[in-house]
């Protein structure tokens, strides 16, 4: 699971590997 904080209190977004791979394949490499 990958996590991203949106900047607002209590807003943490989580993405699975498959979902992140579909949306932005290059982002998986950046976060590795």
Protein Blocks (a to p, Z undefined) as FASTA:
>chain_A
ZZddehighiacdddfklmmmmmmmlmmmmZZ
